[in-house]
C-alpha cells in the first residue's frame, strides 16, 4: 500500500533497489511548510545524510525506496546536522 512521506515512522527502512542503505532518522520541512522537503537517513556506511524528498521513488509497507538503485549515486548527499540547514523545521 502506498503511503506519504508525512506518515513515515522513524526507523523505517530505506532502500536503493533491493539493498537496504539505512533508516529514516527525521523528516524536515522548509520554513513553515507542512510537506516534507528533506528525509534524514541514517546511512549504514556514512551516518546521517540529508536526502531531498524528490529522490524518494516510493513509500510502502516495505519502507522507502530511493529513485536510484545504486547507492553510489548518493555519495554526494550532504551530511546532516541542523546547523547546516538553518531554514528547516523538524516534522518528525
C-alpha positions in Angstrom: 0.0 0.0 0.0 1.4 3.4 -1.0 2.0 5.9 1.8 3.1 9.5 2.1 6.3 10.9 3.5 4.4 12.7 6.2 3.2 9.3 7.6 6.6 7.7 7.9 7.8 6.4 11.2 11.3 7.0 12.4 13.3 3.8 11.9 11.5 3.0 8.6 14.0 1.1 6.3 15.4 2.9 3.3 16.4 1.0 0.1 18.3 1.6 -3.1 16.8 -1.1 -5.3 16.9 -4.2 -3.2 19.8 -3.0 -1.0 18.9 -1.6 2.4 21.1 1.5 2.9 19.7 2.9 6.2 16.7 4.0 8.1 14.7 7.2 8.5 16.0 9.4 11.3 14.0 12.6 10.7 11.6 14.4 8.5 12.1 18.1 7.8 10.2 20.9 6.1 11.4 24.3 4.8 10.2 27.2 6.8 6.5 27.0 7.7 5.7 24.4 5.0 3.8 21.2 6.1 5.2 18.9 3.4 8.5 17.0 3.8 11.4 18.5 1.9 14.2 16.5 3.4 14.4 13.0 4.8 17.3 12.4 7.1 18.6 8.9 6.6 20.9 7.1 8.9 23.1 5.7 6.1 24.7 2.5 7.1 28.2 3.4 5.8 28.1 7.2 6.3 26.0 8.3 9.2 23.1 10.8 8.9 22.6 12.3 5.4 20.0 14.7 4.0 18.0 13.2 1.2 15.9 15.6 -0.8 12.2 14.4 -1.0 12.4 14.5 -4.8 14.8 11.5 -4.6 12.1 9.3 -3.0 10.7 6.9 -5.5 8.1 5.2 -3.4 6.9 4.7 0.2 5.1 1.5 1.0 4.8 -1.2 3.7 8.4 -2.4 3.0 9.8 1.1 3.6 11.2 3.9 1.5 12.8 3.2 -1.9 15.0 5.9 -3.5 14.9 6.6 -7.2 18.4 5.4 -8.0 19.1 1.7 -7.5 22.8 2.1 -7.0 23.9 3.5 -3.6 26.9 5.1 -5.2 24.6 7.6 -6.9 24.0 9.2 -3.5 27.7 9.6 -2.4 27.4 13.4 -2.8 24.5 13.8 -0.3 25.4 16.2 2.4 25.9 15.0 6.0 23.0 16.2 8.1 23.2 18.4 11.2 20.7 21.1 11.9 23.3 23.9 12.0 24.0 23.2 8.2 20.2 23.5 7.5 19.1 26.7 9.3 15.9 27.1 7.3 14.4 23.7 8.1 11.9 22.7 10.7 11.6 19.2 12.1 8.3 17.4 11.5 9.2 14.1 13.0 
